[in-house]
Amino acid sequence: MKTFFVQIKCELGKAYEVASALADAEIASEIYSTAGNYDLLVKFYVDDEEDIGHFVNERVHAIGNIKDTFTTVTFRAF
């Protein structure tokens, strides 16, 4: 399994709707509200053979009211 995080900037006033949509889609492992440049921090797992870029474009960006994203790919846990 590959682990990665996506920071999500939502349309104004839509963070809770986006978080609910992510939870309803059952594609995220963990969803956090954050302060700063992005509204949400979301942890995802995908199978080793799945492409993270395609996953984000097809599964995350398909959710409405997302203004911007920043993906961080991880490679080792301590």
N, CA, C and O atoms as a Tinker XYZ file with bonds, in Angstrom:
   312  protein
     1  N      0.833000   -1.186000    0.000000    73     2
     2  CA     0.000000    0.000000    0.000000    64     1     3
     3  C      0.879000    1.251000    0.000000    63     2     4     5
     4  O      1.931000    1.287000    0.638000    81     3
     5  N      0.433000    2.262000   -0.719000    73     3     6
     6  CA     1.095000    3.559000   -0.728000    64     5     7
     7  C      0.250000    4.526000    0.091000    63     6     8     9
     8  O     -0.979000    4.523000    0.014000    81     7
     9  N      0.932000    5.351000    0.874000    73     7    10
    10  CA     0.270000    6.362000    1.694000    64     9    11
    11  C      0.608000    7.735000    1.151000    63    10    12    13
    12  O      1.756000    8.010000    0.799000    81    11
    13  N     -0.404000    8.602000    1.083000    73    11    14
    14  CA    -0.148000    9.984000    0.691000    64    13    15
    15  C     -1.183000   10.886000    1.349000    63    14    16    17
    16  O     -2.242000   10.441000    1.792000    81    15
    17  N     -0.841000   12.164000    1.397000    73    15    18
    18  CA    -1.702000   13.166000    2.017000    64    17    19
    19  C     -2.072000   14.209000    0.977000    63    18    20    21
    20  O     -1.267000   14.545000    0.107000    81    19
    21  N     -3.289000   14.720000    1.069000    73    19    22
    22  CA    -3.722000   15.799000    0.191000    64    21    23
    23  C     -4.253000   16.928000    1.060000    63    22    24    25
    24  O     -5.171000   16.740000    1.858000    81    23
    25  N     -3.656000   18.110000    0.888000    73    23    26
    26  CA    -4.199000   19.305000    1.520000    64    25    27
    27  C     -5.205000   19.891000    0.537000    63    26    28    29
    28  O     -4.928000   20.002000   -0.657000    81    27
    29  N     -6.363000   20.261000    1.045000    73    27    30
    30  CA    -7.449000   20.733000    0.183000    64    29    31
    31  C     -7.879000   22.131000    0.588000    63    30    32    33
    32  O     -8.175000   22.395000    1.753000    81    31
    33  N     -7.908000   23.028000   -0.401000    73    31    34
    34  CA    -8.454000   24.366000   -0.220000    64    33    35
    35  C     -9.873000   24.327000   -0.806000    63    34    36    37
    36  O    -10.066000   23.977000   -1.971000    81    35
    37  N    -10.845000   24.688000    0.010000    73    35    38
    38  CA   -12.248000   24.619000   -0.409000    64    37    39
    39  C    -12.768000   26.001000   -0.786000    63    38    40    41
    40  O    -12.197000   27.025000   -0.411000    81    39
    41  N    -13.861000   26.003000   -1.532000    73    39    42
    42  CA   -14.576000   27.252000   -1.765000    64    41    43
    43  C    -15.005000   27.784000   -0.400000    63    42    44    45
    44  O    -15.230000   27.006000    0.528000    81    43
    45  N    -15.118000   29.103000   -0.274000    73    43    46
    46  CA   -15.466000   29.706000    1.013000    64    45    47
    47  C    -16.745000   29.103000    1.582000    63    46    48    49
    48  O    -17.767000   29.014000    0.901000    81    47
    49  N    -16.667000   28.695000    2.840000    73    47    50
    50  CA   -17.831000   28.153000    3.538000    64    49    51
    51  C    -18.195000   26.733000    3.183000    63    50    52    53
    52  O    -19.254000   26.261000    3.596000    81    51
    53  N    -17.363000   26.025000    2.433000    73    51    54
    54  CA   -17.716000   24.698000    1.950000    64    53    55
    55  C    -16.857000   23.573000    2.527000    63    54    56    57
    56  O    -16.974000   22.434000    2.076000    81    55
    57  N    -16.003000   23.852000    3.501000    73    55    58
    58  CA   -15.096000   22.833000    4.034000    64    57    59
    59  C    -15.849000   21.640000    4.624000    63    58    60    61
    60  O    -15.459000   20.493000    4.407000    81    59
    61  N    -16.921000   21.903000    5.364000    73    59    62
    62  CA   -17.663000   20.802000    5.965000    64    61    63
    63  C    -18.361000   19.951000    4.904000    63    62    64    65
    64  O    -18.459000   18.733000    5.047000    81    63
    65  N    -18.838000   20.586000    3.854000    73    63    66
    66  CA   -19.472000   19.834000    2.752000    64    65    67
    67  C    -18.453000   18.950000    2.039000    63    66    68    69
    68  O    -18.744000   17.799000    1.714000    81    67
    69  N    -17.268000   19.486000    1.800000    73    67    70
    70  CA   -16.214000   18.701000    1.150000    64    69    71
    71  C    -15.794000   17.541000    2.044000    63    70    72    73
    72  O    -15.650000   16.414000    1.569000    81    71
    73  N    -15.597000   17.803000    3.322000    73    71    74
    74  CA   -15.213000   16.738000    4.260000    64    73    75
    75  C    -16.282000   15.654000    4.308000    63    74    76    77
    76  O    -15.954000   14.467000    4.326000    81    75
    77  N    -17.538000   16.038000    4.328000    73    75    78
    78  CA   -18.632000   15.055000    4.333000    64    77    79
    79  C    -18.662000   14.241000    3.048000    63    78    80    81
    80  O    -18.898000   13.033000    3.083000    81    79
    81  N    -18.424000   14.891000    1.918000    73    79    82
    82  CA   -18.408000   14.188000    0.636000    64    81    83
    83  C    -17.266000   13.182000    0.584000    63    82    84    85
    84  O    -17.439000   12.074000    0.077000    81    83
    85  N    -16.107000   13.555000    1.100000    73    83    86
    86  CA   -14.971000   12.625000    1.157000    64    85    87
    87  C    -15.298000   11.434000    2.052000    63    86    88    89
    88  O    -15.007000   10.291000    1.699000    81    87
    89  N    -15.900000   11.699000    3.203000    73    87    90
    90  CA   -16.273000   10.618000    4.115000    64    89    91
    91  C    -17.320000    9.711000    3.478000    63    90    92    93
    92  O    -17.222000    8.488000    3.581000    81    91
    93  N    -18.317000   10.293000    2.823000    73    91    94
    94  CA   -19.372000    9.509000    2.173000    64    93    95
    95  C    -18.827000    8.645000    1.043000    63    94    96    97
    96  O    -19.318000    7.540000    0.809000    81    95
    97  N    -17.803000    9.151000    0.336000    73    95    98
    98  CA   -17.208000    8.402000   -0.773000    64    97    99
    99  C    -16.360000    7.232000   -0.276000    63    98   100   101
   100  O    -16.018000    6.337000   -1.049000    81    99
   101  N    -16.021000    7.241000    1.014000    73    99   102
   102  CA   -15.221000    6.181000    1.635000    64   101   103
   103  C    -13.895000    5.935000    0.911000    63   102   104   105
   104  O    -13.489000    4.793000    0.696000    81   103
   105  N    -13.229000    7.039000    0.539000    73   103   106
   106  CA   -11.938000    6.927000   -0.143000    64   105   107
   107  C    -10.792000    7.401000    0.732000    63   106   108   109
   108  O     -9.629000    7.153000    0.416000    81   107
   109  N    -11.107000    8.085000    1.836000    73   107   110
   110  CA   -10.079000    8.659000    2.717000    64   109   111
   111  C     -9.939000    7.831000    3.980000    63   110   112   113
   112  O    -10.915000    7.291000    4.500000    81   111
   113  N     -8.715000    7.742000    4.462000    73   111   114
   114  CA    -8.450000    7.057000    5.720000    64   113   115
   115  C     -8.742000    7.976000    6.906000    63   114   116   117
   116  O     -9.371000    7.561000    7.880000    81   115
   117  N     -8.281000    9.230000    6.817000    73   115   118
   118  CA    -8.483000   10.213000    7.877000    64   117   119
   119  C     -8.701000   11.585000    7.251000    63   118   120   121
   120  O     -8.115000   11.901000    6.215000    81   119
   121  N     -9.544000   12.397000    7.883000    73   119   122
   122  CA    -9.853000   13.746000    7.390000    64   121   123
   123  C     -9.750000   14.707000    8.566000    63   122   124   125
   124  O    -10.388000   14.503000    9.598000    81   123
   125  N     -8.940000   15.762000    8.408000    73   123   126
   126  CA    -8.741000   16.747000    9.463000    64   125   127
   127  C     -9.028000   18.145000    8.940000    63   126   128   129
   128  O     -8.714000   18.457000    7.791000    81   127
   129  N     -9.620000   18.985000    9.773000    73   127   130
   130  CA    -9.702000   20.414000    9.497000    64   129   131
   131  C     -8.361000   21.024000    9.874000    63   130   132   133
   132  O     -7.735000   20.603000   10.847000    81   131
   133  N     -7.920000   22.013000    9.109000    73   131   134
   134  CA    -6.655000   22.679000    9.403000    64   133   135
   135  C     -6.823000   24.193000    9.300000    63   134   136   137
   136  O     -7.758000   24.695000    8.677000    81   135
   137  N     -5.897000   24.894000    9.925000    73   135   138
   138  CA    -5.850000   26.351000    9.813000    64   137   139
   139  C     -4.677000   26.706000    8.909000    63   138   140   141
   140  O     -3.668000   26.003000    8.885000    81   139
   141  N     -4.812000   27.778000    8.181000    73   139   142
   142  CA    -3.719000   28.209000    7.310000    64   141   143
   143  C     -4.166000   28.293000    5.870000    63   142   144   145
   144  O     -5.307000   28.660000    5.589000    81   143
   145  N     -3.274000   27.954000    4.955000    73   143   146
   146  CA    -3.551000   28.087000    3.525000    64   145   147
   147  C     -4.553000   27.065000    2.999000    63   146   148   149
   148  O     -5.200000   27.308000    1.980000    81   147
   149  N     -4.691000   25.937000    3.669000    73   147   150
   150  CA    -5.611000   24.891000    3.237000    64   149   151
   151  C     -6.613000   24.608000    4.344000    63   150   152   153
   152  O     -6.333000   24.848000    5.519000    81   151
   153  N     -7.776000   24.098000    3.971000    73   151   154
   154  CA    -8.855000   23.870000    4.918000    64   153   155
   155  C     -8.881000   22.452000    5.479000    63   154   156   157
   156  O     -9.298000   22.238000    6.617000    81   155
   157  N     -8.435000   21.489000    4.682000    73   155   158
   158  CA    -8.486000   20.088000    5.089000    64   157   159
   159  C     -7.156000   19.405000    4.817000    63   158   160   161
   160  O     -6.442000   19.751000    3.876000    81   159
   161  N     -6.840000   18.434000    5.653000    73   159   162
   162  CA    -5.706000   17.538000    5.431000    64   161   163
   163  C     -6.285000   16.134000    5.424000    63   162   164   165
   164  O     -6.917000   15.705000    6.389000    81   163
   165  N     -6.062000   15.420000    4.321000    73   163   166
   166  CA    -6.696000   14.117000    4.148000    64   165   167
   167  C     -5.630000   13.059000    3.861000    63   166   168   169
   168  O     -4.747000   13.254000    3.025000    81   167
   169  N     -5.732000   11.942000    4.568000    73   167   170
   170  CA    -4.792000   10.829000    4.398000    64   169   171
   171  C     -5.461000    9.745000    3.559000    63   170   172   173
   172  O     -6.601000    9.355000    3.810000    81   171
   173  N     -4.729000    9.271000    2.563000    73   171   174
   174  CA    -5.227000    8.232000    1.668000    64   173   175
   175  C     -4.261000    7.064000    1.606000    63   174   176   177
   176  O     -3.057000    7.229000    1.802000    81   175
   177  N     -4.791000    5.901000    1.336000    73   175   178
   178  CA    -4.003000    4.704000    1.010000    64   177   179
   179  C     -4.497000    4.181000   -0.331000    63   178   180   181
   180  O     -5.702000    4.127000   -0.576000    81   179
   181  N     -3.573000    3.797000   -1.192000    73   179   182
   182  CA    -3.935000    3.129000   -2.443000    64   181   183
   183  C     -3.033000    1.909000   -2.612000    63   182   184   185
   184  O     -1.953000    1.836000   -2.025000    81   183
   185  N     -3.484000    0.963000   -3.413000    73   183   186
   186  CA    -2.670000   -0.216000   -3.701000    64   185   187
   187  C     -1.387000    0.210000   -4.403000    63   186   188   189
   188  O     -1.340000    1.251000   -5.058000    81   187
   189  N     -0.346000   -0.609000   -4.259000    73   187   190
   190  CA     0.959000   -0.280000   -4.845000    64   189   191
   191  C      0.900000   -0.047000   -6.345000    63   190   192   193
   192  O      1.644000    0.781000   -6.869000    81   191
   193  N      0.031000   -0.763000   -7.041000    73   191   194
   194  CA    -0.020000   -0.613000   -8.494000    64   193   195
   195  C     -0.909000    0.545000   -8.950000    63   194   196   197
   196  O     -0.943000    0.856000  -10.141000    81   195
   197  N     -1.625000    1.185000   -8.031000    73   195   198
   198  CA    -2.496000    2.299000   -8.403000    64   197   199
   199  C     -1.689000    3.590000   -8.513000    63   198   200   201
   200  O     -0.808000    3.846000   -7.692000    81   199
   201  N     -1.986000    4.394000   -9.515000    73   199   202
   202  CA    -1.304000    5.657000   -9.748000    64   201   203
   203  C     -1.934000    6.750000   -8.888000    63   202   204   205
   204  O     -3.137000    6.993000   -8.976000    81   203
   205  N     -1.126000    7.408000   -8.059000    73   203   206
   206  CA    -1.634000    8.436000   -7.152000    64   205   207
   207  C     -2.210000    9.623000   -7.926000    63   206   208   209
   208  O     -3.261000   10.148000   -7.558000    81   207
   209  N     -1.537000   10.046000   -8.986000    73   207   210
   210  CA    -2.025000   11.170000   -9.785000    64   209   211
   211  C     -3.398000   10.918000  -10.361000    63   210   212   213
   212  O     -4.273000   11.783000  -10.302000    81   211
   213  N     -3.592000    9.732000  -10.922000    73   211   214
   214  CA    -4.912000    9.395000  -11.454000    64   213   215
   215  C     -5.947000    9.329000  -10.348000    63   214   216   217
   216  O     -7.074000    9.791000  -10.528000    81   215
   217  N     -5.580000    8.759000   -9.197000    73   215   218
   218  CA    -6.513000    8.672000   -8.075000    64   217   219
   219  C     -6.978000   10.068000   -7.655000    63   218   220   221
   220  O     -8.174000   10.310000   -7.492000    81   219
   221  N     -6.023000   10.978000   -7.482000    73   219   222
   222  CA    -6.383000   12.338000   -7.056000    64   221   223
   223  C     -7.253000   13.013000   -8.115000    63   222   224   225
   224  O     -8.271000   13.624000   -7.789000    81   223
   225  N     -6.854000   12.903000   -9.370000    73   223   226
   226  CA    -7.636000   13.552000  -10.437000    64   225   227
   227  C     -9.031000   12.970000  -10.590000    63   226   228   229
   228  O     -9.992000   13.712000  -10.793000    81   227
   229  N     -9.153000   11.661000  -10.496000    73   227   230
   230  CA   -10.437000   11.008000  -10.763000    64   229   231
   231  C    -11.335000   10.895000   -9.536000    63   230   232   233
   232  O    -12.557000   10.944000   -9.670000    81   231
   233  N    -10.760000   10.744000   -8.343000    73   231   234
   234  CA   -11.573000   10.496000   -7.148000    64   233   235
   235  C    -11.700000   11.711000   -6.243000    63   234   236   237
   236  O    -12.768000   11.956000   -5.682000    81   235
   237  N    -10.618000   12.479000   -6.093000    73   235   238
   238  CA   -10.652000   13.635000   -5.191000    64   237   239
   239  C    -11.164000   14.868000   -5.925000    63   238   240   241
   240  O    -12.086000   15.531000   -5.449000    81   239
   241  N    -10.586000   15.180000   -7.063000    73   239   242
   242  CA   -11.002000   16.382000   -7.799000    64   241   243
   243  C    -12.432000   16.300000   -8.304000    63   242   244   245
   244  O    -13.018000   17.320000   -8.666000    81   243
   245  N    -12.996000   15.110000   -8.333000    73   243   246
   246  CA   -14.390000   14.943000   -8.762000    64   245   247
   247  C    -15.382000   15.468000   -7.726000    63   246   248   249
   248  O    -16.555000   15.670000   -8.041000    81   247
   249  N    -14.928000   15.688000   -6.509000    73   247   250
   250  CA   -15.791000   16.202000   -5.443000    64   249   251
   251  C    -15.941000   17.705000   -5.619000    63   250   252   253
   252  O    -14.960000   18.414000   -5.843000    81   251
   253  N    -17.154000   18.179000   -5.517000    73   251   254
   254  CA   -17.439000   19.597000   -5.728000    64   253   255
   255  C    -16.879000   20.487000   -4.635000    63   254   256   257
   256  O    -16.560000   20.022000   -3.541000    81   255
   257  N    -16.764000   21.764000   -4.938000    73   255   258
   258  CA   -16.344000   22.823000   -4.016000    64   257   259
   259  C    -14.888000   22.749000   -3.585000    63   258   260   261
   260  O    -14.510000   23.354000   -2.582000    81   259
   261  N    -14.061000   22.012000   -4.335000    73   259   262
   262  CA   -12.624000   22.005000   -4.087000    64   261   263
   263  C    -11.989000   23.045000   -5.000000    63   262   264   265
   264  O    -12.163000   23.012000   -6.218000    81   263
   265  N    -11.252000   23.965000   -4.393000    73   263   266
   266  CA   -10.636000   25.056000   -5.139000    64   265   267
   267  C     -9.205000   24.732000   -5.560000    63   266   268   269
   268  O     -8.773000   25.110000   -6.649000    81   267
   269  N     -8.457000   24.017000   -4.678000    73   267   270
   270  CA    -7.056000   23.723000   -4.939000    64   269   271
   271  C     -6.641000   22.540000   -4.073000    63   270   272   273
   272  O     -7.239000   22.286000   -3.028000    81   271
   273  N     -5.611000   21.819000   -4.516000    73   271   274
   274  CA    -5.069000   20.719000   -3.716000    64   273   275
   275  C     -3.543000   20.747000   -3.759000    63   274   276   277
   276  O     -2.934000   21.303000   -4.673000    81   275
   277  N     -2.950000   20.130000   -2.742000    73   275   278
   278  CA    -1.497000   19.966000   -2.670000    64   277   279
   279  C     -1.246000   18.554000   -2.158000    63   278   280   281
   280  O     -1.591000   18.233000   -1.021000    81   279
   281  N     -0.648000   17.716000   -2.990000    73   279   282
   282  CA    -0.432000   16.310000   -2.644000    64   281   283
   283  C      0.991000   16.091000   -2.166000    63   282   284   285
   284  O      1.949000   16.577000   -2.769000    81   283
   285  N      1.114000   15.349000   -1.069000    73   283   286
   286  CA     2.412000   14.961000   -0.531000    64   285   287
   287  C      2.488000   13.446000   -0.545000    63   286   288   289
   288  O      1.707000   12.767000    0.122000    81   287
   289  N      3.437000   12.919000   -1.311000    73   287   290
   290  CA     3.639000   11.481000   -1.405000    64   289   291
   291  C      4.651000   11.079000   -0.345000    63   290   292   293
   292  O      5.700000   11.709000   -0.213000    81   291
   293  N      4.342000   10.037000    0.407000    73   291   294
   294  CA     5.243000    9.569000    1.454000    64   293   295
   295  C      5.941000    8.307000    0.993000    63   294   296   297
   296  O      5.453000    7.608000    0.104000    81   295
   297  N      7.094000    8.011000    1.601000    73   295   298
   298  CA     7.845000    6.846000    1.184000    64   297   299
   299  C      8.380000    6.000000    2.321000    63   298   300   301
   300  O      8.906000    4.912000    2.087000    81   299
   301  N      8.253000    6.486000    3.566000    73   299   302
   302  CA     8.731000    5.680000    4.690000    64   301   303
   303  C      8.074000    6.168000    5.980000    63   302   304   305
   304  O      7.918000    7.370000    6.192000    81   303
   305  N      7.696000    5.235000    6.825000    73   303   306
   306  CA     7.135000    5.583000    8.134000    64   305   307
   307  C      8.136000    5.219000    9.218000    63   306   308   309
   308  O      8.841000    4.216000    9.107000    81   307
   309  N      8.199000    6.020000   10.253000    73   307   310
   310  CA     9.118000    5.761000   11.365000    64   309   311
   311  C      8.329000    5.435000   12.618000    63   310   312
   312  O      8.917000    5.185000   13.670000    81   311
